[in-house]
Amino acid sequence: MAIVSIWIREANLLSQKDRRVLLVLIVVSLVSGCADYMNHRDSITFGLGNAVEANKAIHTQDPFPPQAQRTRIASDGKVIRRVVTEYQTGGAVNVQPAPAMATTANGAAVGR
């Protein structure tokens, strides 16, 4: 019995290094359990609570405003030419307008 009790006493004594390793393992296991708990949520997605907005977005047939459908830009060619030239030269430039063709009131060219 004396030999067994000596062996048990020696087995119970942990070195300082072993105690530190054991303490680190315990702390790491506790922290990892907390991280797993934080990942639990009652929702399927992160967007929980915005069902009304999601339904509006899903059921919108044409999300673009009517102005985006216009392909005819109401502008004068002379103005566009002046703006492009100013942009390309880096400042205001006095540009002579291009010679105009004979046109009618609605902009259609008059044939010769």
URQUI-V205819 format. One record per pair of residues at least 24 apart in sequence whose C-alpha atoms are under 7 Angstrom apart, sorted by the first residue. I is the first residue (numbers start at 1). J is the second residue. Records with the same first field share a line. If there is no record, write none. Layout:
I = J / J
//
This chain:
none
//
